[in-house]
Amino acid sequence: MIKSVSIALGIFSLGVLALWQYGFFTKGAVTESLSDLAVATETALFAGGCFWSVEYDLEKVAGVIKAETGYAGGTTENPTYENYVEGGHREVVEVTYDPKRVSYDNLAEYLIKHTDPTDAGGSFYDRGAEYASAIYYETDEEKKIAEEILAEIDGKKIYPKPIVMLVIARPKFWPAEDHHQDYAQKNPISYVAYRNASGRSVFIEKYWGENKDVFFTQGVTMDTRPETEKAQWESYKKPQDADLRKMLTPLQYEVTQENGTERPFSGGYDANKAEGIYVDVLSGEPLYSSEDKFDSGTGWPSFVRPITPQAVSFVEDTLLFSSRTEVRSRYADSHLGHVFDDGPSDRGGKRYCMNAAALRFVPKESMEKEGYGEYLGAF
């Protein structure tokens, strides 16, 4: 496996510590702790159809540090989106991960569950070999792992058709263009429309449901860090409904648990101009920074982006007889609001329209004490 080791020594370590103090070591879905500055990471290569979706799904896995879209497997050098098919490449995603928190086994199983491993001719409505799913291996051990996982799932007869996902020796990876990186986060509305039209989410729910994120493979299990090393929100377990009703006000419950919407100008945060971050009212997970807040004039707190790309997830909402993109928190799965394409054009054009009832504001001066010191670098 390809491994990278970062070790801070001598004077350089002082610079690293300073950067860490001000939040410069936040990467992808995972914010490494100070003790992880010398951690060894590994990479793996996967294909599961449209690389926007594979990247979006894999970035949610605890222990994944970065997922990068690209091309692999062809005969041409430096492929682009315009010519990768002619060069024999397919759309792939390279994952950089912490093997102490997630294993190659877990990632391979996760990929299988989040694509259609029975389709040799493409993936959902993206047709052609360039969209066919594959698990790539770099060692004989990885090849054996991939084949055993595929055989185990195939043996469970979960799908009506046999699994035909390929296990292939890992080729050279060519990163895709910048606008294809984190596409779902940069373009949530168009991405949700694409994903729903493709049938990917419906397929995953049909065959895996609540087990889509439950791992049965051997090896390192998901996030094996002691509880003391995790941020408070990473260990969040959603209470029973009766307990939620006691913990939340009626409005907070209606908004976060029943996808409700508070009255405009009623929550208070729309006019809040103080520096700080907005966190999930239940889990405390960081969601938005005051640096990304703007006055939309709508009466709801509005932001141009979440505090990190992985802080929120997107779901198609058709409750009001029109299609909107719902925004939910990652750990608590709270309904937060919706995202629209009418935000400030000079700041990305997005308006994350949130319910104040789903949020709690942590002032800048309280962030260190409350465990959010790593986010102070934003200010």
LINCOR-V189377 format. One record per residue. N is the residue number from 0. RES is the residue in three letters. SS is DSSP state (@ for helix, = for strand, . for the rest). D_FIRST is the distance of its C-alpha to the first C-alpha in whole Angstrom. Layout:
n:N res:RES ss:SS d_first:D_FIRST
n:N res:RES ss:SS d_first:D_FIRST
//
This chain:
n:0 res:MET ss:. d_first:0
n:1 res:ILE ss:. d_first:4
n:2 res:LYS ss:= d_first:6
n:3 res:SER ss:= d_first:10
n:4 res:VAL ss:= d_first:13
n:5 res:SER ss:. d_first:16
n:6 res:ILE ss:. d_first:19
n:7 res:ALA ss:. d_first:23
n:8 res:LEU ss:. d_first:25
n:9 res:GLY ss:@ d_first:29
n:10 res:ILE ss:@ d_first:31
n:11 res:PHE ss:@ d_first:27
n:12 res:SER ss:@ d_first:27
n:13 res:LEU ss:@ d_first:30
n:14 res:GLY ss:@ d_first:29
n:15 res:VAL ss:@ d_first:26
n:16 res:LEU ss:@ d_first:28
n:17 res:ALA ss:@ d_first:31
n:18 res:LEU ss:@ d_first:29
n:19 res:TRP ss:@ d_first:27
n:20 res:GLN ss:@ d_first:31
n:21 res:TYR ss:. d_first:32
n:22 res:GLY ss:. d_first:29
n:23 res:PHE ss:. d_first:27
n:24 res:PHE ss:. d_first:23
n:25 res:THR ss:= d_first:24
n:26 res:LYS ss:= d_first:21
n:27 res:GLY ss:. d_first:20
n:28 res:ALA ss:. d_first:21
n:29 res:VAL ss:= d_first:21
n:30 res:THR ss:= d_first:22
n:31 res:GLU ss:. d_first:21
n:32 res:SER ss:. d_first:23
n:33 res:LEU ss:@ d_first:24
n:34 res:SER ss:@ d_first:23
n:35 res:ASP ss:@ d_first:19
n:36 res:LEU ss:. d_first:20
n:37 res:ALA ss:. d_first:17
n:38 res:VAL ss:. d_first:15
n:39 res:ALA ss:= d_first:11
n:40 res:THR ss:= d_first:9
n:41 res:GLU ss:= d_first:6
n:42 res:THR ss:= d_first:7
n:43 res:ALA ss:= d_first:8
n:44 res:LEU ss:= d_first:11
n:45 res:PHE ss:= d_first:14
n:46 res:ALA ss:= d_first:18
n:47 res:GLY ss:. d_first:21
n:48 res:GLY ss:. d_first:24
n:49 res:CYS ss:. d_first:25
n:50 res:PHE ss:@ d_first:22
n:51 res:TRP ss:@ d_first:24
n:52 res:SER ss:@ d_first:24
n:53 res:VAL ss:@ d_first:21
n:54 res:GLU ss:@ d_first:20
n:55 res:TYR ss:@ d_first:23
n:56 res:ASP ss:@ d_first:22
n:57 res:LEU ss:@ d_first:18
n:58 res:GLU ss:. d_first:20
n:59 res:LYS ss:. d_first:22
n:60 res:VAL ss:. d_first:19
n:61 res:ALA ss:. d_first:20
n:62 res:GLY ss:. d_first:16
n:63 res:VAL ss:= d_first:15
n:64 res:ILE ss:= d_first:16
n:65 res:LYS ss:= d_first:16
n:66 res:ALA ss:= d_first:16
n:67 res:GLU ss:= d_first:17
n:68 res:THR ss:= d_first:19
n:69 res:GLY ss:= d_first:18
n:70 res:TYR ss:= d_first:19
n:71 res:ALA ss:= d_first:17
n:72 res:GLY ss:. d_first:18
n:73 res:GLY ss:. d_first:21
n:74 res:THR ss:. d_first:23
n:75 res:THR ss:. d_first:24
n:76 res:GLU ss:. d_first:23
n:77 res:ASN ss:. d_first:23
n:78 res:PRO ss:. d_first:24
n:79 res:THR ss:. d_first:26
n:80 res:TYR ss:. d_first:27
n:81 res:GLU ss:. d_first:30
n:82 res:ASN ss:. d_first:29
n:83 res:TYR ss:. d_first:25
n:84 res:VAL ss:. d_first:27
n:85 res:GLU ss:. d_first:29
n:86 res:GLY ss:. d_first:26
n:87 res:GLY ss:. d_first:24
n:88 res:HIS ss:. d_first:22
n:89 res:ARG ss:= d_first:21
n:90 res:GLU ss:= d_first:21
n:91 res:VAL ss:= d_first:17
n:92 res:VAL ss:= d_first:16
n:93 res:GLU ss:= d_first:12
n:94 res:VAL ss:= d_first:12
n:95 res:THR ss:= d_first:11
n:96 res:TYR ss:= d_first:11
n:97 res:ASP ss:= d_first:12
n:98 res:PRO ss:. d_first:11
n:99 res:LYS ss:. d_first:14
n:100 res:ARG ss:. d_first:16
n:101 res:VAL ss:. d_first:14
n:102 res:SER ss:. d_first:12
n:103 res:TYR ss:@ d_first:10
n:104 res:ASP ss:@ d_first:13
n:105 res:ASN ss:@ d_first:16
n:106 res:LEU ss:@ d_first:14
n:107 res:ALA ss:@ d_first:15
n:108 res:GLU ss:@ d_first:18
n:109 res:TYR ss:@ d_first:19
n:110 res:LEU ss:@ d_first:18
n:111 res:ILE ss:@ d_first:21
n:112 res:LYS ss:@ d_first:23
n:113 res:HIS ss:. d_first:23
n:114 res:THR ss:. d_first:24
n:115 res:ASP ss:. d_first:26
n:116 res:PRO ss:. d_first:24
n:117 res:THR ss:. d_first:27
n:118 res:ASP ss:. d_first:28
n:119 res:ALA ss:. d_first:27
n:120 res:GLY ss:. d_first:29
n:121 res:GLY ss:= d_first:27
n:122 res:SER ss:= d_first:27
n:123 res:PHE ss:. d_first:30
n:124 res:TYR ss:. d_first:33
n:125 res:ASP ss:= d_first:30
n:126 res:ARG ss:= d_first:31
n:127 res:GLY ss:. d_first:29
n:128 res:ALA ss:@ d_first:26
n:129 res:GLU ss:@ d_first:24
n:130 res:TYR ss:@ d_first:25
n:131 res:ALA ss:. d_first:23
n:132 res:SER ss:. d_first:21
n:133 res:ALA ss:= d_first:17
n:134 res:ILE ss:= d_first:14
n:135 res:TYR ss:= d_first:11
n:136 res:TYR ss:= d_first:9
n:137 res:GLU ss:. d_first:6
n:138 res:THR ss:. d_first:7
n:139 res:ASP ss:@ d_first:11
n:140 res:GLU ss:@ d_first:10
n:141 res:GLU ss:@ d_first:9
n:142 res:LYS ss:@ d_first:12
n:143 res:LYS ss:@ d_first:14
n:144 res:ILE ss:@ d_first:14
n:145 res:ALA ss:@ d_first:14
n:146 res:GLU ss:@ d_first:17
n:147 res:GLU ss:@ d_first:19
n:148 res:ILE ss:@ d_first:19
n:149 res:LEU ss:@ d_first:21
n:150 res:ALA ss:@ d_first:23
n:151 res:GLU ss:@ d_first:24
n:152 res:ILE ss:@ d_first:25
n:153 res:ASP ss:@ d_first:26
n:154 res:GLY ss:@ d_first:28
n:155 res:LYS ss:. d_first:30
n:156 res:LYS ss:. d_first:32
n:157 res:ILE ss:. d_first:31
n:158 res:TYR ss:. d_first:31
n:159 res:PRO ss:. d_first:34
n:160 res:LYS ss:. d_first:32
n:161 res:PRO ss:. d_first:30
n:162 res:ILE ss:. d_first:26
n:163 res:VAL ss:. d_first:25
n:164 res:MET ss:. d_first:21
n:165 res:LEU ss:= d_first:19
n:166 res:VAL ss:= d_first:16
n:167 res:ILE ss:= d_first:15
n:168 res:ALA ss:= d_first:12
n:169 res:ARG ss:. d_first:10
n:170 res:PRO ss:. d_first:13
n:171 res:LYS ss:. d_first:13
n:172 res:PHE ss:= d_first:14
n:173 res:TRP ss:= d_first:17
n:174 res:PRO ss:= d_first:18
n:175 res:ALA ss:. d_first:22
n:176 res:GLU ss:. d_first:25
n:177 res:ASP ss:@ d_first:25
n:178 res:HIS ss:@ d_first:28
n:179 res:HIS ss:@ d_first:25
n:180 res:GLN ss:. d_first:23
n:181 res:ASP ss:. d_first:24
n:182 res:TYR ss:@ d_first:27
n:183 res:ALA ss:@ d_first:28
n:184 res:GLN ss:@ d_first:29
n:185 res:LYS ss:@ d_first:31
n:186 res:ASN ss:. d_first:33
n:187 res:PRO ss:@ d_first:33
n:188 res:ILE ss:@ d_first:36
n:189 res:SER ss:@ d_first:35
n:190 res:TYR ss:@ d_first:32
n:191 res:VAL ss:@ d_first:34
n:192 res:ALA ss:@ d_first:36
n:193 res:TYR ss:@ d_first:34
n:194 res:ARG ss:@ d_first:32
n:195 res:ASN ss:@ d_first:35
n:196 res:ALA ss:@ d_first:36
n:197 res:SER ss:@ d_first:33
n:198 res:GLY ss:. d_first:34
n:199 res:ARG ss:@ d_first:30
n:200 res:SER ss:@ d_first:31
n:201 res:VAL ss:@ d_first:34
n:202 res:PHE ss:@ d_first:32
n:203 res:ILE ss:@ d_first:29
n:204 res:GLU ss:@ d_first:32
n:205 res:LYS ss:@ d_first:34
n:206 res:TYR ss:@ d_first:31
n:207 res:TRP ss:. d_first:30
n:208 res:GLY ss:@ d_first:32
n:209 res:GLU ss:@ d_first:31
n:210 res:ASN ss:@ d_first:29
n:211 res:LYS ss:@ d_first:26
n:212 res:ASP ss:@ d_first:24
n:213 res:VAL ss:. d_first:25
n:214 res:PHE ss:. d_first:22
n:215 res:PHE ss:. d_first:23
n:216 res:THR ss:. d_first:19
n:217 res:GLN ss:. d_first:18
n:218 res:GLY ss:. d_first:16
n:219 res:VAL ss:. d_first:16
n:220 res:THR ss:. d_first:19
n:221 res:MET ss:. d_first:19
n:222 res:ASP ss:. d_first:20
n:223 res:THR ss:. d_first:21
n:224 res:ARG ss:. d_first:22
n:225 res:PRO ss:. d_first:26
n:226 res:GLU ss:@ d_first:28
n:227 res:THR ss:@ d_first:30
n:228 res:GLU ss:@ d_first:26
n:229 res:LYS ss:. d_first:27
n:230 res:ALA ss:. d_first:29
n:231 res:GLN ss:@ d_first:32
n:232 res:TRP ss:@ d_first:31
n:233 res:GLU ss:@ d_first:28
n:234 res:SER ss:@ d_first:30
n:235 res:TYR ss:. d_first:32
n:236 res:LYS ss:. d_first:34
n:237 res:LYS ss:. d_first:37
n:238 res:PRO ss:. d_first:40
n:239 res:GLN ss:. d_first:42
n:240 res:ASP ss:@ d_first:45
n:241 res:ALA ss:@ d_first:48
n:242 res:ASP ss:@ d_first:46
n:243 res:LEU ss:@ d_first:45
n:244 res:ARG ss:@ d_first:48
n:245 res:LYS ss:@ d_first:49
n:246 res:MET ss:@ d_first:47
n:247 res:LEU ss:. d_first:47
n:248 res:THR ss:. d_first:50
n:249 res:PRO ss:@ d_first:52
n:250 res:LEU ss:@ d_first:50
n:251 res:GLN ss:@ d_first:47
n:252 res:TYR ss:@ d_first:47
n:253 res:GLU ss:@ d_first:48
n:254 res:VAL ss:@ d_first:46
n:255 res:THR ss:@ d_first:42
n:256 res:GLN ss:@ d_first:43
n:257 res:GLU ss:@ d_first:45
n:258 res:ASN ss:. d_first:44
n:259 res:GLY ss:. d_first:47
n:260 res:THR ss:. d_first:48
n:261 res:GLU ss:. d_first:50
n:262 res:ARG ss:. d_first:53
n:263 res:PRO ss:. d_first:53
n:264 res:PHE ss:. d_first:54
n:265 res:SER ss:. d_first:54
n:266 res:GLY ss:. d_first:51
n:267 res:GLY ss:. d_first:51
n:268 res:TYR ss:@ d_first:48
n:269 res:ASP ss:@ d_first:49
n:270 res:ALA ss:@ d_first:51
n:271 res:ASN ss:. d_first:49
n:272 res:LYS ss:. d_first:48
n:273 res:ALA ss:. d_first:47
n:274 res:GLU ss:. d_first:43
n:275 res:GLY ss:= d_first:41
n:276 res:ILE ss:= d_first:38
n:277 res:TYR ss:= d_first:39
n:278 res:VAL ss:= d_first:37
n:279 res:ASP ss:= d_first:37
n:280 res:VAL ss:. d_first:41
n:281 res:LEU ss:. d_first:39
n:282 res:SER ss:. d_first:36
n:283 res:GLY ss:. d_first:36
n:284 res:GLU ss:. d_first:33
n:285 res:PRO ss:= d_first:33
n:286 res:LEU ss:= d_first:34
n:287 res:TYR ss:= d_first:36
n:288 res:SER ss:= d_first:37
n:289 res:SER ss:@ d_first:41
n:290 res:GLU ss:@ d_first:39
n:291 res:ASP ss:@ d_first:38
n:292 res:LYS ss:= d_first:42
n:293 res:PHE ss:= d_first:45
n:294 res:ASP ss:. d_first:48
n:295 res:SER ss:. d_first:48
n:296 res:GLY ss:. d_first:52
n:297 res:THR ss:. d_first:51
n:298 res:GLY ss:. d_first:51
n:299 res:TRP ss:. d_first:48
n:300 res:PRO ss:. d_first:45
n:301 res:SER ss:= d_first:43
n:302 res:PHE ss:= d_first:40
n:303 res:VAL ss:. d_first:38
n:304 res:ARG ss:. d_first:35
n:305 res:PRO ss:. d_first:33
n:306 res:ILE ss:. d_first:32
n:307 res:THR ss:. d_first:28
n:308 res:PRO ss:. d_first:27
n:309 res:GLN ss:. d_first:26
n:310 res:ALA ss:. d_first:29
n:311 res:VAL ss:= d_first:31
n:312 res:SER ss:= d_first:31
n:313 res:PHE ss:= d_first:33
n:314 res:VAL ss:= d_first:35
n:315 res:GLU ss:= d_first:38
n:316 res:ASP ss:= d_first:41
n:317 res:THR ss:. d_first:44
n:318 res:LEU ss:. d_first:47
n:319 res:LEU ss:. d_first:49
n:320 res:PHE ss:. d_first:49
n:321 res:SER ss:. d_first:47
n:322 res:SER ss:. d_first:43
n:323 res:ARG ss:= d_first:42
n:324 res:THR ss:= d_first:38
n:325 res:GLU ss:= d_first:38
n:326 res:VAL ss:= d_first:36
n:327 res:ARG ss:= d_first:35
n:328 res:SER ss:= d_first:33
n:329 res:ARG ss:. d_first:30
n:330 res:TYR ss:. d_first:30
n:331 res:ALA ss:. d_first:34
n:332 res:ASP ss:. d_first:34
n:333 res:SER ss:. d_first:38
n:334 res:HIS ss:= d_first:39
n:335 res:LEU ss:= d_first:40
n:336 res:GLY ss:= d_first:41
n:337 res:HIS ss:= d_first:41
n:338 res:VAL ss:= d_first:39
n:339 res:PHE ss:= d_first:41
n:340 res:ASP ss:. d_first:41
n:341 res:ASP ss:. d_first:44
n:342 res:GLY ss:. d_first:43
n:343 res:PRO ss:. d_first:43
n:344 res:SER ss:@ d_first:42
n:345 res:ASP ss:@ d_first:42
n:346 res:ARG ss:@ d_first:39
n:347 res:GLY ss:. d_first:37
n:348 res:GLY ss:. d_first:40
n:349 res:LYS ss:. d_first:39
n:350 res:ARG ss:= d_first:41
n:351 res:TYR ss:= d_first:39
n:352 res:CYS ss:= d_first:43
n:353 res:MET ss:= d_first:42
n:354 res:ASN ss:. d_first:45
n:355 res:ALA ss:@ d_first:46
n:356 res:ALA ss:@ d_first:46
n:357 res:ALA ss:@ d_first:42
n:358 res:LEU ss:= d_first:42
n:359 res:ARG ss:= d_first:42
n:360 res:PHE ss:= d_first:43
n:361 res:VAL ss:= d_first:41
n:362 res:PRO ss:= d_first:43
n:363 res:LYS ss:@ d_first:41
n:364 res:GLU ss:@ d_first:43
n:365 res:SER ss:@ d_first:42
n:366 res:MET ss:@ d_first:38
n:367 res:GLU ss:. d_first:37
n:368 res:LYS ss:. d_first:40
n:369 res:GLU ss:. d_first:38
n:370 res:GLY ss:. d_first:35
n:371 res:TYR ss:. d_first:34
n:372 res:GLY ss:@ d_first:34
n:373 res:GLU ss:@ d_first:30
n:374 res:TYR ss:@ d_first:32
n:375 res:LEU ss:@ d_first:35
n:376 res:GLY ss:@ d_first:33
n:377 res:ALA ss:@ d_first:34
n:378 res:PHE ss:. d_first:38
//
